[in-house]
Amino acid sequence: MYKNKARDGRNNICGRKVREFRLGMPEKTSQRKFADLLQLAGLDLDKNAVQRIENGQRFVTDIELKMIAQVLGVSYEALLDD
């Protein structure tokens, strides 16, 4: 039976990269500030959702992935690269 989980049991494969790119942003960007940037771009995620994404506890839709990549200034492929 197929399960919608990454090989390591996480609910997404982009969370670690989201965290990595967020921490590498030019200006120090907390999860709360990143959530604010996402909201300004039109994606309604709060700090807790960002935390759960980065920890692999939350699924990420294609729409969310595209907007997250845009705010981080990277391609969505970069977020999916294991």
Number of C-alpha atoms within 10 A of each C-alpha: 2 4 8 10 13 12 10 9 12 17 20 23 22 25 24 17 16 23 18 13 18 22 15 12 12 8 8 10 15 14 18 16 14 22 23 17 18 21 14 11 13 11 15 13 16 16 15 12 18 22 17 15 22 21 17 21 15 16 18 18 9 10 9 16 17 16 17 25 17 14 15 18 12 14 13 17 12 13 22 15 9 9
